[in-house]
C-alpha cells in the first residue's frame, strides 16, 4: 500500500506541473561606451562575465536579453523589447561603472519589480598587481547608488542584491525573487471562483469583486451547485473504481470509515474535478447548507475531493472564503505547499499556538500518509463526512492572510514567519500543527489583529519573506510583516 501511496502522490505532482509557468526575466546588461576604446580588454572581460551570469539565471528562468546597453539610444531599444516581450522582473547588471541613463529609458515605462544586481564573478582580486582595466572591471558597485537615485526619482521600487556569483545566499535571494515575480504573473491571469455562498454571519468571508477586478482584471467564476450535482450523476463505474483505488492508496483509513463513505467521496471528487477544470479555476471558496440530503452531502463529504484539488494546485477553502483560497494559491505558486488554518488555541506552557481547520487540506504538506476518519458531526455545519489529519514536518513556516480591510484599492498581505515544532496534536479529523511564533504570543496577537485580518490564514513551508515582498510589489498590494 505504501508503494501505491507514493505512486499516486507522484501522479498528482506530475499533473500539477502541467499548469505551472516558467518564469520570464528581463536581464539588462549595461556598460560605459567611453571606456571601450580606452581599455581594449574591458568590454570582452565584462561580456565573458555577463555570459556566466546568463547561464546561471537561465537555469531558473527564461531570460529576455537586449544587446549590451552602453548608450541612451540602446536603453530606449531595450525598453521597447521588454514592452513587446512582457517579463516578470527586470534584473539590471552593470559590467562596471556606467551612467544611469543606461537604465532610465529602459525602465521608465515598465511596471514590474526591479532588482539591481550588485555582483561580480570574483570574490576578490589581486590589488597589488591590478591595472586600470582590472580595477574598472570590478567597479560595477560604483554606479549602484547612482542607479538607485535614478529609480527613486522615477518612483520605481527596487531592491539591491549584492554578492558574488557563487555566493549561495545571493543565488537563494535571486531564485526567491524570480519565484515571487513569476507567481504574480500567474496570479493575475488565473480564474478565482465561489461555489455557493459564504458561511452565514462571517463578516470577514465575503470578497469585494471590485478589488479583485482592479487587481487582476477579472471577476469571480461562479459555478452553480447543480453543476456539481449533475457531474456527480454522470460518473461512470470505471471512473469511480479508479478514483476509489487512488483514495484507498493515498489515505490511512480507520475503522469508522466504510467502503460507501470512500466511494461517495471518490464520486464527489470526480464531480468537483470536472467543474473546477471546466471553469479553469485555480482558487475557490465554497459553502452551502443544502435543503436536500444529496446536496448537503456533496459539500459535507467533499474533503477528500477538495484536498485532491489542492494537491493539483487548485485549492479550495470551505465557508466560502475566496480570499484565503487565493492566499493558499500564493503559497502553492511559491513552492511552499499551502493549506488554510485558523488559530485553534494558545499554549503558554510551551509557547506555541495550535493551528488547523476542519475540512479540506493539502496532502502535499503531509509527512507520511494522511489519516481519515468518519465524522458523524461536522461542528457548526450540516451533514457528515470524512475528516483528514496528518503530521507536518518541523521547521520554518510562513503565515499569510489576504485581507481587504484597510487595504487601499485592492488587497493587503499580512504575514509572519514562525516554525512548526514537534509534539502531540489533536486527532479529531482536522489537520493541525504547533506553530511557534517569533514574538511572544500576546504581542503577536495584538499586532496581527491591528492589521484587520480575516480569521483564516494560509500556511506554507519555509521563510517566504523575499518571495512575498516581491509578489506584493508586482501585484501592488500592501504588505505588512508581523
C-alpha positions as CSV (number, residue, x, y, z in Angstrom):
1,X,0.0,0.0,0.0
2,X,2.9,2.4,0.7
3,X,4.1,1.9,-2.9
4,X,0.7,2.8,-4.1
5,X,0.7,5.9,-2.0
6,X,4.0,7.2,-3.5
7,X,2.8,6.4,-7.0
8,X,-0.5,8.2,-6.6
9,X,1.2,11.2,-4.9
10,X,3.7,11.4,-7.8
11,X,1.0,11.2,-10.3
12,X,-0.7,14.2,-8.7
13,X,2.6,16.2,-8.6
14,X,3.2,15.4,-12.3
15,X,-0.3,16.5,-13.2
16,X,0.2,19.7,-11.2
17,X,3.4,20.6,-13.1
18,X,1.4,20.8,-16.3
19,X,-0.2,24.0,-15.1
20,X,3.0,25.7,-13.7
21,X,4.6,28.6,-15.5
22,X,8.3,29.1,-16.3
23,X,9.5,32.5,-15.1
24,X,10.5,35.1,-17.6
25,X,13.1,37.6,-16.5
26,X,14.4,40.7,-18.3
27,X,18.2,40.9,-17.9
28,X,19.6,44.4,-18.7
29,X,23.4,44.4,-19.1
30,X,24.9,47.9,-19.0
31,X,28.4,49.3,-19.9
32,X,30.1,52.7,-20.5
33,X,31.0,53.1,-24.2
34,X,33.7,55.7,-23.4
35,X,35.8,53.0,-21.8
36,X,35.9,50.6,-24.7
37,X,38.5,52.4,-26.9
38,X,40.5,53.4,-23.8
39,X,40.8,49.9,-22.4
40,X,40.5,47.4,-25.2
41,X,40.2,44.3,-22.9
42,X,37.5,45.7,-20.7
43,X,34.4,45.0,-22.8
44,X,35.4,41.4,-23.5
45,X,36.1,40.8,-19.8
46,X,32.7,42.2,-19.0
47,X,30.9,40.2,-21.7
48,X,32.5,37.0,-20.6
49,X,31.3,37.6,-17.0
50,X,27.9,38.5,-18.3
51,X,27.7,35.2,-20.2
52,X,28.4,33.3,-17.0
53,X,25.5,35.3,-15.3
54,X,23.2,34.5,-18.2
55,X,24.0,30.8,-17.9
56,X,23.3,30.9,-14.1
57,X,20.0,32.8,-14.5
58,X,19.0,30.6,-17.4
59,X,18.8,27.6,-15.0
60,X,15.9,29.3,-13.2
61,X,14.0,31.2,-15.9
62,X,13.6,32.2,-19.5
63,X,15.8,35.2,-20.0
64,X,14.9,38.1,-22.3
65,X,18.0,40.0,-23.2
66,X,18.6,43.1,-25.3
67,X,22.0,44.0,-26.7
68,X,24.6,45.4,-24.3
69,X,23.2,48.8,-23.3
70,X,26.1,51.3,-23.4
71,X,24.3,54.3,-24.9
72,X,21.0,56.0,-24.1
73,X,19.7,55.0,-27.5
74,X,20.2,51.3,-26.8
75,X,18.4,51.8,-23.5
76,X,15.4,53.0,-25.4
77,X,15.6,49.9,-27.6
78,X,15.9,47.7,-24.5
79,X,12.7,49.2,-23.1
80,X,10.9,48.6,-26.4
81,X,12.0,44.9,-26.2
82,X,10.7,44.5,-22.7
83,X,7.5,46.2,-23.7
84,X,6.9,43.7,-26.6
85,X,8.0,40.7,-24.5
86,X,6.4,41.1,-21.1
87,X,8.7,40.0,-18.3
88,X,8.1,39.2,-14.6
89,X,11.0,41.2,-13.3
90,X,13.9,43.3,-14.6
91,X,17.4,42.4,-13.4
92,X,19.9,45.2,-14.0
93,X,23.6,44.2,-14.2
94,X,26.4,46.8,-14.8
95,X,29.6,45.3,-16.2
96,X,31.5,48.2,-14.5
97,X,30.7,51.8,-13.8
98,X,28.0,53.1,-16.2
99,X,25.9,56.2,-16.2
100,X,22.3,55.9,-15.0
101,X,20.9,57.0,-18.4
102,X,21.8,53.4,-19.4
103,X,18.8,52.3,-17.4
104,X,16.3,55.2,-17.2
105,X,14.8,54.9,-20.7
106,X,14.7,51.1,-20.4
107,X,12.6,51.0,-17.2
108,X,10.7,54.3,-17.5
109,X,7.6,52.8,-19.0
110,X,7.7,49.4,-17.2
111,X,5.6,48.3,-14.2
112,X,7.4,45.3,-13.0
113,X,9.7,44.7,-10.0
114,X,13.3,45.8,-10.4
115,X,16.5,44.3,-8.9
116,X,19.9,45.9,-9.1
117,X,22.4,43.1,-9.3
118,X,25.5,44.5,-7.4
119,X,27.5,41.4,-8.0
120,X,30.7,40.0,-9.6
121,X,32.1,36.7,-10.7
122,X,35.1,37.3,-8.5
123,X,35.1,37.2,-4.7
124,X,38.3,39.3,-4.6
125,X,41.3,40.2,-6.8
126,X,45.0,41.0,-6.5
127,X,45.0,44.7,-5.8
128,X,48.8,45.0,-5.7
129,X,49.3,43.9,-9.3
130,X,46.0,45.0,-10.8
131,X,46.0,47.5,-13.7
132,X,43.3,50.1,-14.5
133,X,41.4,47.6,-16.7
134,X,41.2,45.2,-13.8
135,X,40.0,47.9,-11.5
136,X,37.3,49.1,-13.9
137,X,36.2,45.5,-14.4
138,X,35.4,45.3,-10.7
139,X,33.8,48.7,-10.4
140,X,30.2,47.9,-11.1
141,X,29.4,48.7,-7.4
142,X,30.3,52.4,-8.2
143,X,27.1,53.1,-10.1
144,X,24.7,51.2,-7.9
145,X,24.0,54.3,-5.8
146,X,23.5,56.4,-8.9
147,X,21.1,53.8,-10.4
148,X,19.2,53.8,-7.1
149,X,18.8,57.5,-7.0
150,X,17.5,57.5,-10.6
151,X,15.0,54.8,-9.7
152,X,13.8,56.6,-6.6
153,X,13.4,59.8,-8.8
154,X,11.2,57.8,-11.2
155,X,9.1,56.4,-8.3
156,X,10.3,52.9,-9.1
157,X,10.6,50.4,-6.2
158,X,13.6,48.1,-6.2
159,X,16.0,46.0,-4.2
160,X,19.8,45.8,-4.4
161,X,21.1,42.2,-4.5
162,X,24.8,42.1,-3.5
163,X,27.3,39.3,-3.6
164,X,29.5,37.1,-5.9
165,X,28.1,34.7,-8.5
166,X,28.9,31.5,-6.4
167,X,27.5,33.0,-3.2
168,X,24.8,30.6,-2.1
169,X,23.0,33.4,-0.2
170,X,22.8,35.6,-3.4
171,X,21.6,32.7,-5.5
172,X,18.9,31.9,-3.0
173,X,17.7,35.6,-2.9
174,X,17.6,35.7,-6.7
175,X,15.7,32.5,-7.0
176,X,13.2,33.7,-4.4
177,X,12.8,37.0,-6.4
178,X,12.2,35.1,-9.6
179,X,9.6,32.8,-7.9
180,X,7.8,35.7,-6.4
181,X,7.7,37.7,-9.5
182,X,6.6,34.7,-11.7
183,X,3.9,33.9,-9.1
184,X,2.4,37.3,-9.6
185,X,2.1,36.8,-13.4
186,X,0.2,33.6,-12.9
187,X,-1.9,35.0,-10.1
188,X,-3.0,38.0,-12.3
189,X,-4.2,35.6,-15.1
190,X,-5.9,32.8,-13.1
191,X,-9.6,32.3,-12.5
192,X,-10.9,32.6,-9.0
193,X,-14.2,31.1,-8.0
194,X,-17.0,30.9,-5.5
195,X,-19.4,28.0,-5.4
196,X,-22.5,28.5,-3.2
197,X,-22.2,31.2,-0.6
198,X,-20.2,32.4,2.4
199,X,-20.9,30.9,5.8
200,X,-23.7,32.8,7.5
201,X,-22.8,35.9,9.5
202,X,-19.0,35.6,9.0
203,X,-18.3,39.2,8.1
204,X,-14.7,38.6,7.1
205,X,-15.6,36.0,4.4
206,X,-17.1,38.0,1.5
207,X,-14.8,39.2,-1.2
208,X,-15.2,42.6,-2.8
209,X,-15.2,41.8,-6.5
210,X,-14.3,45.4,-7.4
211,X,-11.0,44.9,-5.6
212,X,-10.5,41.6,-7.5
213,X,-11.3,43.4,-10.7
214,X,-8.7,46.1,-10.0
215,X,-6.1,43.6,-9.0
216,X,-6.5,41.1,-11.8
217,X,-8.9,42.4,-14.4
218,X,-11.2,39.5,-13.6
219,X,-14.4,38.8,-11.7
220,X,-15.4,35.6,-9.9
221,X,-16.2,32.4,-11.7
222,X,-19.4,31.2,-10.0
223,X,-20.4,27.6,-10.9
224,X,-23.8,26.5,-9.8
225,X,-24.1,23.9,-7.1
226,X,-26.3,22.0,-9.5
227,X,-23.3,21.7,-11.8
228,X,-21.6,19.5,-9.2
229,X,-24.7,17.5,-8.6
230,X,-25.1,16.8,-12.3
231,X,-21.5,15.9,-12.7
232,X,-21.8,13.6,-9.7
233,X,-24.6,11.8,-11.6
234,X,-22.6,11.4,-14.7
235,X,-19.7,9.5,-13.1
236,X,-19.1,6.1,-14.7
237,X,-18.3,2.9,-12.8
238,X,-14.8,2.8,-14.4
239,X,-14.1,6.3,-13.3
240,X,-15.4,5.6,-9.8
241,X,-13.3,2.5,-9.4
242,X,-10.1,4.3,-10.4
243,X,-10.7,7.2,-8.0
244,X,-11.7,4.9,-5.2
245,X,-8.4,3.0,-5.7
246,X,-6.5,6.2,-5.6
247,X,-8.1,7.3,-2.3
248,X,-7.5,3.9,-0.7
249,X,-3.8,4.2,-1.6
250,X,-3.5,7.8,-0.5
251,X,-5.1,7.6,2.9
252,X,-4.7,5.6,6.0
253,X,-8.3,4.8,6.8
254,X,-9.6,3.9,10.3
255,X,-12.4,1.5,11.2
256,X,-15.1,4.3,11.3
257,X,-14.8,4.7,7.5
258,X,-16.9,2.4,5.3
259,X,-16.5,1.5,1.7
260,X,-19.6,3.5,1.0
261,X,-18.0,6.6,2.6
262,X,-14.9,6.2,0.4
263,X,-17.0,5.5,-2.8
264,X,-19.1,8.6,-2.2
265,X,-16.0,10.7,-1.7
266,X,-14.5,9.3,-4.8
267,X,-17.6,10.1,-6.9
268,X,-17.7,13.6,-5.4
269,X,-14.0,14.1,-6.3
270,X,-14.7,13.3,-10.0
271,X,-17.6,15.8,-9.9
272,X,-15.5,18.6,-8.4
273,X,-12.7,17.8,-10.8
274,X,-15.0,18.2,-13.8
275,X,-16.5,21.5,-12.7
276,X,-13.3,23.2,-11.4
277,X,-11.5,22.2,-14.6
278,X,-14.4,23.2,-16.8
279,X,-14.2,26.7,-15.3
280,X,-10.4,26.5,-15.1
281,X,-10.4,27.7,-11.5
282,X,-7.2,27.9,-9.5
283,X,-8.5,29.1,-6.2
284,X,-12.1,28.9,-4.9
285,X,-14.3,29.3,-1.8
286,X,-17.3,27.1,-1.4
287,X,-20.1,26.5,1.0
288,X,-23.8,25.8,1.1
289,X,-26.2,24.4,3.7
290,X,-28.4,22.4,1.4
291,X,-32.1,21.5,1.6
292,X,-31.8,18.0,0.1
293,X,-29.5,15.4,1.6
294,X,-27.5,14.8,-1.6
295,X,-26.8,18.5,-2.0
296,X,-25.7,18.8,1.7
297,X,-23.5,15.7,1.4
298,X,-21.8,16.9,-1.8
299,X,-20.4,19.7,0.4
300,X,-20.1,17.7,3.7
301,X,-18.2,14.8,2.0
302,X,-16.0,17.0,-0.2
303,X,-12.9,17.0,2.0
304,X,-11.1,14.3,0.0
305,X,-12.2,15.8,-3.3
306,X,-11.0,19.3,-2.5
307,X,-7.8,18.1,-0.8
308,X,-7.0,16.4,-4.0
309,X,-7.6,19.6,-6.0
310,X,-5.2,21.4,-3.6
311,X,-2.6,18.8,-4.4
312,X,-3.2,19.6,-8.1
313,X,-2.6,23.3,-7.5
314,X,-6.3,24.3,-7.4
315,X,-7.0,24.9,-3.7
316,X,-10.5,25.3,-2.3
317,X,-11.4,26.7,1.1
318,X,-14.7,26.0,2.9
319,X,-17.0,28.6,4.4
320,X,-16.9,30.4,1.1
321,X,-13.5,32.0,1.8
322,X,-12.2,33.1,-1.6
323,X,-9.5,35.4,-0.2
324,X,-7.9,32.6,1.8
325,X,-8.1,30.3,-1.2
326,X,-6.2,33.0,-3.0
327,X,-3.6,33.1,-0.2
328,X,-3.2,29.4,-0.3
329,X,-2.6,29.6,-4.1
330,X,0.1,32.2,-3.5
331,X,1.8,29.7,-1.2
332,X,1.4,27.0,-3.8
333,X,2.9,29.2,-6.5
334,X,5.9,29.9,-4.3
335,X,6.6,26.2,-3.9
336,X,5.6,26.2,-0.2
337,X,2.6,23.7,-0.4
338,X,-0.1,25.8,1.2
339,X,-3.2,25.0,3.3
340,X,-5.6,27.1,5.2
341,X,-5.8,27.2,9.0
342,X,-7.1,29.3,11.9
343,X,-6.0,29.7,15.5
344,X,-7.2,26.7,17.5
345,X,-5.7,27.5,20.9
346,X,-2.7,29.0,22.7
347,X,-0.2,27.1,24.8
348,X,1.6,29.3,27.3
349,X,3.4,26.4,28.8
350,X,5.4,25.5,25.7
351,X,4.9,28.9,23.9
352,X,3.1,27.9,20.7
353,X,-0.3,28.4,19.0
354,X,-2.2,25.3,17.8
355,X,-3.4,26.0,14.2
356,X,-5.6,24.0,11.9
357,X,-9.1,23.8,10.4
358,X,-11.8,21.3,9.7
359,X,-12.5,20.5,6.0
360,X,-10.2,20.1,3.1
361,X,-6.4,20.3,3.3
362,X,-3.4,19.8,1.1
363,X,-1.9,16.3,1.2
364,X,1.3,17.7,-0.4
365,X,2.1,19.1,3.1
366,X,1.7,15.8,4.9
367,X,4.6,14.0,6.4
368,X,3.7,10.4,5.6
369,X,0.2,9.2,4.7
370,X,-2.7,11.4,5.7
371,X,-5.3,9.7,8.1
372,X,-9.0,9.6,7.5
373,X,-11.8,9.1,10.0
374,X,-15.6,9.5,9.7
375,X,-17.2,12.4,11.5
376,X,-20.8,12.0,12.3
377,X,-21.0,15.7,13.3
378,X,-19.0,18.4,11.5
379,X,-19.0,21.2,14.1
380,X,-21.0,24.2,13.0
381,X,-22.0,22.6,9.7
382,X,-24.7,20.3,8.3
383,X,-24.1,16.8,7.2
384,X,-21.5,14.1,8.0
385,X,-18.3,13.2,6.2
386,X,-14.7,12.2,6.3
387,X,-12.2,14.2,8.3
388,X,-8.5,14.3,7.4
389,X,-5.5,14.8,9.6
390,X,-1.7,14.3,9.2
391,X,1.6,15.1,10.6
392,X,3.6,18.0,9.3
393,X,7.4,18.4,9.0
394,X,9.0,20.5,11.8
395,X,10.8,23.6,10.6
396,X,10.2,27.2,9.3
397,X,6.7,28.2,8.0
398,X,5.1,31.4,6.8
399,X,1.6,32.5,7.8
400,X,-0.2,34.7,5.2
401,X,-3.6,36.5,5.4
402,X,-5.1,38.3,2.5
403,X,-7.4,41.0,3.7
404,X,-9.4,43.8,2.1
405,X,-9.8,45.8,5.3
406,X,-7.6,48.9,5.5
407,X,-6.0,47.7,2.2
408,X,-6.1,50.6,-0.2
409,X,-7.8,49.9,-3.5
410,X,-7.1,46.1,-3.7
411,X,-5.8,43.8,-1.0
412,X,-3.3,43.7,1.8
413,X,-1.0,40.8,2.7
414,X,-0.3,40.3,6.4
415,X,2.4,37.7,7.0
416,X,4.6,36.3,9.7
417,X,7.4,33.7,9.9
418,X,7.4,31.0,12.6
419,X,8.2,27.4,12.9
420,X,6.3,24.1,13.3
421,X,7.5,22.3,16.4
422,X,7.2,18.7,17.2
423,X,4.7,17.5,19.8
424,X,1.3,16.0,20.3
425,X,-1.5,17.4,18.1
426,X,-5.3,16.8,18.0
427,X,-6.6,13.6,16.4
428,X,-10.1,14.9,15.6
429,X,-10.1,14.6,11.8
430,X,-8.9,18.2,11.3
431,X,-5.3,18.9,10.1
432,X,-3.4,20.9,12.8
433,X,0.1,21.7,13.9
434,X,2.0,23.5,16.6
435,X,3.4,26.9,15.5
436,X,5.9,28.8,17.5
437,X,6.0,32.5,16.6
438,X,8.9,34.9,16.6
439,X,7.2,37.2,19.0
440,X,5.6,36.4,22.4
441,X,2.0,35.3,21.8
442,X,0.5,38.3,23.5
443,X,2.5,40.8,21.3
444,X,1.9,38.8,18.1
445,X,-1.9,38.6,18.6
446,X,-2.3,42.3,19.1
447,X,-0.1,43.4,16.2
448,X,-1.6,40.8,13.9
449,X,-5.1,41.8,14.7
450,X,-4.5,45.5,14.4
451,X,-4.0,45.0,10.7
452,X,-7.6,43.9,10.1
453,X,-7.1,40.2,9.1
454,X,-9.7,37.6,8.4
455,X,-9.7,34.7,10.8
456,X,-8.5,32.1,8.2
457,X,-4.8,32.0,7.4
458,X,-2.7,30.3,4.7
459,X,0.3,28.4,6.0
460,X,3.3,27.2,3.8
461,X,6.7,25.7,4.4
462,X,9.7,27.9,4.6
463,X,10.6,31.5,5.2
464,X,8.9,33.2,2.3
465,X,9.8,36.8,3.1
466,X,11.7,37.6,-0.1
467,X,9.1,35.9,-2.3
468,X,6.1,37.6,-0.7
469,X,7.7,41.0,-0.7
470,X,8.3,40.9,-4.5
471,X,4.9,39.3,-5.1
472,X,3.2,42.2,-3.3
473,X,5.4,44.7,-5.3
474,X,4.4,43.1,-8.6
475,X,0.7,43.0,-7.6
476,X,0.8,46.5,-6.0
477,X,-0.7,45.0,-2.8
478,X,0.1,46.5,0.6
479,X,2.2,44.2,2.7
480,X,2.9,44.1,6.4
481,X,5.2,41.7,8.3
482,X,4.4,40.9,11.9
